[in-house]
């Protein structure tokens, strides 16, 4: 089991903004607290993030990837748009389906979900 401790970061959460350490096990946050909370993790890689703010994954609730607008279509596909978003701290995004009179809404949503499958992030329509 691989473990990493992000040490001395300013953790921003719904509860507070304060200096804390974060224990990550197998790519997931396992605990947030002070150094004493992780005394049993002597084999963990320690990364000092003092001076940095550590946020939870952000949710982008309004995207239009490859959606027609004024006779133009964005050059980014879901793979590249999601990679760009990830660099900004986004872990989940929501995009829109293109609905028309000819295509039922549920069909449009299913087609959009198939396009979104190339994303490197979690997504929703």
Backbone as a printed PyTorch tensor [residue, N CA C, xyz], in Angstrom:
tensor([[[  0.8550,  -1.1840,   0.0000],
         [  0.0000,   0.0000,   0.0000],
         [  0.8930,   1.2370,   0.0000]],

        [[  0.7540,   2.0770,  -1.0340],
         [  1.5700,   3.2890,  -1.0920],
         [  0.8830,   4.4170,  -0.3360]],

        [[  1.6760,   5.1580,   0.4170],
         [  1.1530,   6.2620,   1.2170],
         [  1.9910,   7.5110,   1.0120]],

        [[  1.3050,   8.6440,   1.0160],
         [  1.9640,   9.9470,   0.9230],
         [  1.3460,  10.8550,   1.9620]],

        [[  2.1840,  11.6550,   2.6090],
         [  1.6830,  12.6720,   3.5420],
         [  2.0140,  14.0340,   2.9610]],

        [[  0.9690,  14.8450,   2.7510],
         [  1.1580,  16.2420,   2.3810],
         [  1.2440,  17.0030,   3.6910]],

        [[  2.4010,  17.5520,   3.9870],
         [  2.6830,  18.1320,   5.3020],
         [  2.6690,  19.6560,   5.2510]],

        [[  2.0740,  20.2480,   6.2910],
         [  2.1090,  21.6990,   6.5250],
         [  1.3150,  22.5400,   5.5310]],

        [[  0.3850,  21.9420,   4.8120],
         [ -0.4080,  22.7100,   3.8490],
         [ -1.5460,  23.4500,   4.5340]],

        [[ -2.0100,  24.5140,   3.9060],
         [ -3.1950,  25.2140,   4.3880],
         [ -4.3880,  24.5420,   3.7300]],

        [[ -5.0850,  23.7140,   4.4900],
         [ -6.1960,  22.9300,   3.9730],
         [ -7.4620,  23.7700,   3.9960]],

        [[ -8.1180,  23.8430,   2.8490],
         [ -9.3670,  24.5840,   2.7140],
         [-10.4850,  23.5560,   2.6410]],

        [[-11.3780,  23.5870,   3.6220],
         [-12.4970,  22.6400,   3.6510],
         [-13.7650,  23.3910,   4.0360]],

        [[-14.9220,  22.7430,   3.9320],
         [-16.1550,  23.4150,   4.3550],
         [-16.1460,  23.7810,   5.8440]],

        [[-15.3620,  23.0480,   6.6320],
         [-15.3280,  23.2860,   8.0770],
         [-14.3930,  24.4140,   8.4860]],

        [[-13.2470,  24.5270,   7.7820],
         [-12.2540,  25.5070,   8.2120],
         [-11.1780,  25.7030,   7.1510]],

        [[-10.3180,  26.6780,   7.4190],
         [ -9.0970,  26.8890,   6.6450],
         [ -7.9800,  26.9160,   7.6720]],

        [[ -7.1520,  25.8610,   7.6830],
         [ -6.0710,  25.8200,   8.6680],
         [ -4.9590,  24.9060,   8.2090]],

        [[ -3.7930,  25.0760,   8.8430],
         [ -2.6440,  24.2540,   8.4960],
         [ -2.8670,  22.8530,   9.0380]],

        [[ -2.8280,  21.8780,   8.1350],
         [ -3.0230,  20.4790,   8.4890],
         [ -2.1970,  19.6040,   7.5680]],

        [[ -2.0950,  18.3370,   7.9460],
         [ -1.4480,  17.3440,   7.1000],
         [ -2.5290,  16.4530,   6.5020]],

        [[ -2.2240,  15.8850,   5.3380],
         [ -3.1770,  15.0010,   4.6610],
         [ -2.4840,  13.6820,   4.3660]],

        [[ -3.1040,  12.5940,   4.7680],
         [ -2.5940,  11.2540,   4.4670],
         [ -3.3330,  10.7260,   3.2420]],

        [[ -2.5480,  10.3180,   2.2360],
         [ -3.1130,   9.7480,   1.0170],
         [ -2.6490,   8.3010,   0.9320]],

        [[ -3.6010,   7.3910,   0.8300],
         [ -3.2850,   5.9640,   0.6940],
         [ -3.8840,   5.4620,  -0.6130]],

        [[ -3.0610,   4.8550,  -1.4280],
         [ -3.5020,   4.3160,  -2.7170],
         [ -4.3050,   5.3250,  -3.5210]],

        [[ -3.8280,   6.5770,  -3.5410],
         [ -4.4350,   7.5980,  -4.3660],
         [ -5.6820,   8.2450,  -3.8200]],

        [[ -6.0610,   7.8990,  -2.5850],
         [ -7.2650,   8.4840,  -1.9930],
         [ -6.9480,   9.0930,  -0.6380]],

        [[ -7.6420,  10.1830,  -0.3060],
         [ -7.4380,  10.8100,   0.9980],
         [ -7.9380,   9.8570,   2.0800]],

        [[ -7.0450,   9.4960,   3.0020],
         [ -7.3880,   8.5730,   4.0780],
         [ -7.6530,   9.3130,   5.3850]],

        [[ -6.9760,  10.4610,   5.5880],
         [ -7.1570,  11.2090,   6.8390],
         [ -6.6080,  12.6200,   6.6780]],

        [[ -7.1720,  13.5100,   7.4690],
         [ -6.6910,  14.8890,   7.5460],
         [ -6.5090,  15.1990,   9.0230]],

        [[ -5.3710,  15.7670,   9.3960],
         [ -5.1290,  16.0720,  10.8080],
         [ -3.7350,  16.6360,  11.0120]],

        [[ -3.2440,  16.5180,  12.2430],
         [ -1.8920,  16.9930,  12.5310],
         [ -0.9150,  15.8220,  12.4490]],

        [[  0.3650,  16.1140,  12.5320],
         [  1.3980,  15.0850,  12.3600],
         [  1.2260,  13.9050,  13.3010]],

        [[  0.7760,  14.1630,  14.5140],
         [  0.5980,  13.0830,  15.4850],
         [ -0.4270,  12.0600,  15.0100]],

        [[ -1.3580,  12.4830,  14.1700],
         [ -2.3930,  11.5720,  13.6600],
         [ -1.8100,  10.4910,  12.7580]],

        [[ -0.6110,  10.7240,  12.2100],
         [ -0.0380,   9.8130,  11.2390],
         [  1.2410,   9.1580,  11.7420]],

        [[  1.3610,   8.9970,  13.0330],
         [  2.5730,   8.4340,  13.6260],
         [  2.8640,   7.0200,  13.1240]],

        [[  1.8310,   6.2870,  12.7330],
         [  2.0220,   4.9080,  12.2690],
         [  2.3730,   4.8270,  10.7780]],

        [[  2.6880,   5.9420,  10.1570],
         [  2.9570,   5.9850,   8.7190],
         [  4.4120,   6.3200,   8.4250]],

        [[  5.3260,   5.6610,   9.1090],
         [  6.7410,   5.9980,   8.9490],
         [  7.2730,   5.6640,   7.5610]],

        [[  6.5870,   4.7930,   6.8160],
         [  7.0540,   4.4240,   5.4760],
         [  6.4830,   5.3270,   4.3780]],

        [[  5.6520,   6.3030,   4.7550],
         [  5.0160,   7.1780,   3.7660],
         [  6.0000,   8.1900,   3.2010]],

        [[  5.8250,   8.5070,   1.9190],
         [  6.5800,   9.6040,   1.3150],
         [  6.0060,  10.9010,   1.8770]],

        [[  6.8650,  11.8140,   2.2850],
         [  6.4230,  13.0860,   2.8560],
         [  6.7300,  14.2030,   1.8650]],

        [[  5.6920,  14.9960,   1.5430],
         [  5.8490,  16.1390,   0.6450],
         [  5.4850,  17.3860,   1.4380]],

        [[  6.4450,  18.2920,   1.6120],
         [  6.1890,  19.5190,   2.3650],
         [  5.5020,  20.5220,   1.4360]],

        [[  4.2690,  20.8820,   1.7720],
         [  3.4950,  21.8200,   0.9440],
         [  3.2620,  23.1400,   1.6840]],

        [[  4.1600,  23.4560,   2.6060],
         [  4.0540,  24.7160,   3.3450],
         [  3.9990,  25.8810,   2.3680]],

        [[  3.0960,  26.7980,   2.6310],
         [  2.9240,  27.9450,   1.7560],
         [  1.9210,  27.7170,   0.6360]],

        [[  1.3960,  26.5040,   0.5260],
         [  0.4110,  26.1800,  -0.5020],
         [ -0.9560,  25.9270,   0.1280]],

        [[ -1.9970,  26.2570,  -0.5980],
         [ -3.3550,  25.9300,  -0.1790],
         [ -3.7390,  24.6050,  -0.8340]],

        [[ -4.3660,  23.7400,  -0.0680],
         [ -4.7930,  22.4390,  -0.5630],
         [ -6.3210,  22.4190,  -0.5450]],

        [[ -6.9020,  22.3040,  -1.7290],
         [ -8.3540,  22.3180,  -1.8820],
         [ -8.8700,  20.9250,  -2.1780]],

        [[-10.1300,  20.6640,  -1.8410],
         [-10.7430,  19.4240,  -2.3290],
         [-10.9080,  19.5420,  -3.8380]],

        [[-11.1570,  18.4380,  -4.5050],
         [-11.3770,  18.4820,  -5.9510],
         [-12.5190,  19.4140,  -6.2850]],

        [[-12.3160,  20.2520,  -7.2640],
         [-13.3250,  21.2250,  -7.6490],
         [-14.2960,  20.6260,  -8.6590]],

        [[-15.5240,  21.1300,  -8.6520],
         [-16.5480,  20.7060,  -9.5980],
         [-16.8480,  21.8820, -10.5240]],

        [[-16.7020,  21.6500, -11.8120],
         [-17.0500,  22.6540, -12.8250],
         [-18.4840,  22.3510, -13.2740]],

        [[-19.4400,  23.1810, -12.8600],
         [-20.8420,  22.8360, -13.1200],
         [-21.3960,  23.3150, -14.4610]],

        [[-20.5580,  23.9210, -15.3080],
         [-21.1250,  24.5010, -16.5290],
         [-20.0920,  24.5070, -17.6460]],

        [[-20.1200,  23.4590, -18.4680],
         [-19.2100,  23.3840, -19.6090],
         [-20.0070,  23.1380, -20.8870]],

        [[-19.4330,  23.5440, -21.9990],
         [-20.0110,  23.2790, -23.3180],
         [-18.8720,  22.8090, -24.2210]],

        [[-18.5460,  21.5410, -24.1390],
         [-17.4450,  21.0040, -24.9380],
         [-18.0050,  20.5030, -26.2740]],

        [[-17.3490,  20.9170, -27.3490],
         [-17.7620,  20.5130, -28.7040],
         [-19.2410,  20.7870, -28.9600]],

        [[-19.7430,  21.8600, -28.3870],
         [-21.1460,  22.2200, -28.5610],
         [-21.2480,  23.3430, -29.5930]],

        [[-22.1900,  23.2210, -30.5120],
         [-22.3330,  24.2750, -31.5190],
         [-22.8210,  25.5790, -30.9000]],

        [[-22.1790,  26.6770, -31.2820],
         [-22.5750,  28.0010, -30.8070],
         [-22.2300,  29.0200, -31.8770]],

        [[-23.2170,  29.7200, -32.3820],
         [-23.0080,  30.7450, -33.4210],
         [-22.1630,  30.2180, -34.5780]],

        [[-22.4990,  29.0390, -35.0380],
         [-21.8150,  28.3950, -36.1760],
         [-20.3470,  28.0780, -35.9160]],

        [[-19.9600,  27.9380, -34.6440],
         [-18.6010,  27.5030, -34.3090],
         [-18.6900,  26.3280, -33.3440]],

        [[-17.6360,  25.5420, -33.3200],
         [-17.5460,  24.4180, -32.3810],
         [-16.1670,  24.4840, -31.7410]],

        [[-16.1310,  24.3490, -30.4220],
         [-14.8790,  24.3980, -29.6600],
         [-13.8880,  23.3770, -30.2100]],

        [[-12.6130,  23.7420, -30.2450],
         [-11.5890,  22.8410, -30.7650],
         [-11.2160,  21.7260, -29.7850]],

        [[-11.5320,  21.8640, -28.4940],
         [-11.1850,  20.8410, -27.5190],
         [-12.2370,  19.7350, -27.5010]],

        [[-11.7720,  18.5010, -27.4080],
         [-12.6950,  17.3880, -27.1950],
         [-12.7200,  17.0830, -25.7020]],

        [[-13.4630,  16.0600, -25.2930],
         [-13.5830,  15.7860, -23.8560],
         [-12.2690,  15.3340, -23.2290]],

        [[-11.4560,  14.6440, -23.9900],
         [-10.1610,  14.2280, -23.4440],
         [ -9.2990,  15.4550, -23.1330]],

        [[ -9.1070,  16.3390, -24.1100],
         [ -8.2320,  17.4870, -23.8980],
         [ -8.8450,  18.5070, -22.9370]],

        [[-10.1540,  18.7270, -23.0150],
         [-10.8050,  19.6800, -22.0950],
         [-10.7020,  19.1910, -20.6510]],

        [[-10.8710,  17.8980, -20.4450],
         [-10.7950,  17.3780, -19.0790],
         [ -9.3650,  17.4210, -18.5400]],

        [[ -8.3680,  17.1990, -19.4010],
         [ -6.9810,  17.3240, -18.9580],
         [ -6.6750,  18.7650, -18.5510]],

        [[ -7.1390,  19.7120, -19.3320],
         [ -6.9420,  21.1290, -18.9830],
         [ -7.6060,  21.4430, -17.6430]],

        [[ -8.8130,  20.9550, -17.4590],
         [ -9.5420,  21.2000, -16.2110],
         [ -8.8120,  20.5850, -15.0230]],

        [[ -8.2520,  19.3930, -15.2100],
         [ -7.5350,  18.7210, -14.1200],
         [ -6.3450,  19.5490, -13.6520]],

        [[ -5.6470,  20.2020, -14.5770],
         [ -4.5210,  21.0470, -14.1930],
         [ -4.9670,  22.2190, -13.3300]],

        [[ -6.2330,  22.5930, -13.4270],
         [ -6.7710,  23.6700, -12.6020],
         [ -7.4090,  23.1820, -11.3080]],

        [[ -7.3240,  21.8830, -11.0270],
         [ -7.8710,  21.3450,  -9.7830],
         [ -9.2740,  20.7900,  -9.9050]],

        [[ -9.8170,  20.7730, -11.1060],
         [-11.1620,  20.2360, -11.3090],
         [-11.0840,  18.7110, -11.3480]],

        [[-11.9890,  18.0490, -10.6190],
         [-12.0440,  16.5880, -10.6310],
         [-13.3480,  16.0640, -11.2220]],

        [[-14.3470,  16.9380, -11.3530],
         [-15.6480,  16.5620, -11.9010],
         [-16.1850,  17.7390, -12.6970]],

        [[-16.8300,  17.4540, -13.8210],
         [-17.4670,  18.5320, -14.5720],
         [-18.8390,  18.0940, -15.0510]],

        [[-19.6470,  19.0860, -15.3780],
         [-20.9750,  18.8500, -15.9300],
         [-21.0570,  19.5480, -17.2770]],

        [[-21.5260,  18.8280, -18.2660],
         [-21.6710,  19.3900, -19.5940],
         [-23.1350,  19.2540, -20.0100]],

        [[-23.4670,  19.8270, -21.1400],
         [-24.8420,  19.8470, -21.6250],
         [-24.9890,  18.9440, -22.8360]],

        [[-26.1840,  18.3940, -23.0100],
         [-26.4780,  17.6910, -24.2520],
         [-27.0950,  18.7050, -25.2050]],

        [[-26.9300,  18.4520, -26.4880],
         [-27.5410,  19.3230, -27.4820],
         [-28.9010,  18.7380, -27.8290]],

        [[-29.9350,  19.4450, -27.4760],
         [-31.2810,  18.9420, -27.7250],
         [-31.9100,  19.6690, -28.9100]],

        [[-32.6420,  18.9010, -29.6880],
         [-33.3660,  19.4440, -30.8280],
         [-34.7600,  18.8400, -30.8520]],

        [[-35.6040,  19.3780, -31.6890],
         [-36.9590,  18.8300, -31.8190],
         [-36.9300,  17.4140, -32.3720]],

        [[-35.9170,  17.1100, -33.1580],
         [-35.8390,  15.8010, -33.8160],
         [-35.3050,  14.6880, -32.9080]],

        [[-34.5690,  15.0460, -31.8570],
         [-33.9250,  14.0370, -30.9970],
         [-34.5070,  14.1150, -29.5940]],

        [[-35.0930,  13.0120, -29.0940],
         [-35.6210,  13.0160, -27.7230],
         [-34.5160,  13.3160, -26.7060]],

        [[-34.8670,  13.9670, -25.6170],
         [-33.8920,  14.3940, -24.6090],
         [-33.0650,  13.2200, -24.0910]],

        [[-33.7110,  12.1210, -23.7290],
         [-32.9480,  10.9900, -23.1780],
         [-31.9610,  10.4210, -24.2000]],

        [[-32.3350,  10.4070, -25.4560],
         [-31.4100,   9.9570, -26.4930],
         [-30.2300,  10.9190, -26.6030]],

        [[-30.5020,  12.2140, -26.5490],
         [-29.4320,  13.2150, -26.6210],
         [-28.4720,  13.0690, -25.4410]],

        [[-29.0130,  12.8030, -24.2640],
         [-28.1770,  12.6150, -23.0680],
         [-27.2950,  11.3790, -23.2320]],

        [[-27.8580,  10.2850, -23.6880],
         [-27.0740,   9.0550, -23.8740],
         [-25.9760,   9.2580, -24.9160]],

        [[-26.2850,   9.9710, -25.9910],
         [-25.2730,  10.2440, -27.0080],
         [-24.1520,  11.1170, -26.4410]],

        [[-24.5370,  12.0870, -25.6230],
         [-23.5290,  12.9700, -25.0170],
         [-22.6520,  12.1980, -24.0450]],

        [[-23.2470,  11.3180, -23.2470],
         [-22.4630,  10.5070, -22.3140],
         [-21.4410,   9.6470, -23.0620]],

        [[-21.8170,   9.1450, -24.2230],
         [-20.8780,   8.3440, -25.0160],
         [-19.6960,   9.2060, -25.4590]],

        [[-19.9560,  10.4610, -25.8530],
         [-18.8690,  11.3780, -26.2220],
         [-17.9780,  11.6820, -25.0210]],

        [[-18.5720,  11.8130, -23.8490],
         [-17.8530,  12.2030, -22.6450],
         [-16.9680,  11.0780, -22.0950]],

        [[-17.1730,   9.8730, -22.5800],
         [-16.4240,   8.7140, -22.0600],
         [-14.9140,   8.8630, -22.2360]],

        [[-14.4600,   9.7590, -23.1200],
         [-13.0290,   9.9890, -23.3240],
         [-12.4140,  10.8600, -22.2400]],

        [[-13.2140,  11.3640, -21.3310],
         [-12.7350,  12.2620, -20.2690],
         [-11.8010,  11.5250, -19.3070]],

        [[-10.8490,  12.2620, -18.7490],
         [ -9.9900,  11.7000, -17.7050],
         [-10.5490,  12.0160, -16.3180]],

        [[-11.6780,  12.7260, -16.2600],
         [-12.3120,  13.1320, -15.0020],
         [-13.6860,  12.5000, -14.8630]],

        [[-14.2720,  12.6400, -13.6860],
         [-15.6630,  12.2700, -13.5000],
         [-16.5150,  13.3050, -14.2160]],

        [[-17.6880,  12.8990, -14.6850],
         [-18.5290,  13.8300, -15.4310],
         [-20.0150,  13.5180, -15.2480]],

        [[-20.8110,  14.4880, -15.6440],
         [-22.2590,  14.3640, -15.5720],
         [-22.8440,  15.1820, -16.7170]],

        [[-24.0470,  14.8070, -17.1590],
         [-24.7460,  15.5670, -18.1920],
         [-25.8520,  16.3430, -17.5070]]])
